[in-house]
């Protein structure tokens, strides 16, 4: 018997954690110039850097000066969800789980029964086909013998 392959002895195992000596949060982050696709109408840069949004302290700007964003009408907040809606969601989830489990159990239970009945059906069909073939052959032989006697 062959043994299971072992890793080569010269492969190092990384087990040591090292600390970096310098804070690397901003080191190495350089931004290249955007690539402009020339020759096309409405040529735009292939990418644009994302500008940072700086929000002042709450007392700096009155709220009335801020532009209003449209509120999605289809989004329901937690206060809008009723107990009946929660019950309906839970009922749907439970129904899906029950359907899946019932499907699995029925397949598990009916599978052997269908296999036995299929085997019995095939056996009965073979017997009936054999009887029919013997009957057809017997009739054909009788007809040929009758033709030979008439000659």
N, C-alpha and C positions, 0 to 999 in steps of 0.2 A: 504494500500500500504506500502511496505517496503522502508525505506530510503536507500540511497546509503551508503555503509560501510565507516566509517571514520577511520583514523589511530588511534591507541591507543594513549592515552595522555602521556604515559611514554616514547615514542620514541623521542630521542633528535633530534633537527634540527641543522645541522652543518652550522653555519653562520659566525664563527669567523676565521680570517686568522691570523696565528702566524708566526713570523719571527724566523728563526733558529739562535742561538747565535754564531755558529761556521760555517766556510766555510766547507762544507761537500763534496767537489769535490773529494778528494782522500781518505777520511776516509772510512774504512771498505772494501776496495777492496783488498782482499788477493787472491793469485793465488795458487790453490792446484796443486800437482804433477800430471802429466799426467798418465792415466791408460794404462798400456801396456797389450795387449791381447797376452798372452803367449800360446804356444802350436800350433800355426798356422804358416805355412811358411810365411816369409816376415812380421812378426809381427811388427805392427807400433803402436804408441800411439793412443788412441781413439780420442785425440784432441791435438792440439798444440797451444800455445799462439801466437797471432799475434805480430810480431815484428814491432816496429815503424820505419818508414822510415824517416830519417833526411836528408833534402836537404839543401845544403849550399847556400851561397849567390850567385847571378848570376855571379859574377866575379871570384869565387873560382875555378871552373872547366871549361875548355874550352868545347864547345859543341861537338867538333869532337871526344872527348874521350868517350862520352856517347853512349851506344848501341842503334842502330836504331830499332824501333818497326815497324813491318809490318803494313802498312796502309790498311784498309779494302777498297777494290775496289768498293764494292756495295754501300757504304755510300756516299750520295750526300751532299755536303756542300750547304750553302745558296747561294753561288755565282753560283753553277751549276744548280740551279732550274730556268727554264725559265718561261716567262710569259704564254706560252702555257701550260706548265705542271701545273702551278697554276690554270689556267682556267679550265683544265681538272679535277683537284681535286675538285674545287668548283662545277663544273657541275655534277660530280659524287655524291657529297654530296647532292646537290639540287635535283637530280634525285631520290635518295633514300628517301628523305623526301616527295617528290611529290608522289612517288609510295606508300608509307605508308599511306599518306593522302587520295589518290585516292582509295586505297583498303578499307579503313575505310568508306569513303563516299559511295562507291558502295554497300558495305555490308549493310550500314544503309538504303540506298534507295531501294535496291532490296529485302531486307529481308521481308518487309510487302507484296510486290507484289508476291514473291514466296509463302508466306504463304497463300494468297488468292487463287492463282492458284492451290496450292496443295490441299486446301480444296475443291475447285470446281472439281478437278480431282478425288479425293476420292469419292465425292458425285456421280459423273457420273459413276465411276466404280462400286459403290454399286448398282446403278439403273440398269446398264447393267447386273451385276451378278444376281440380283433379277429376271430380265426378262429371263435370260438364265436358271436359276434354275427352274422357273415356267414352261418354255417350256420343259425342260428335264423331270420334274415330270409329266407334261401333257402327253408327249409321252409314258413314262413308264406306266402310268395308262391306257392309251389307249391300249397298248400292252397286259397288264394283263387282261383287260376286254375282248379283242379279244380272248385270250387263254381260258378264262372261258366260253365264248359263244360256242367255238368249242367243248367243252366237252359234 
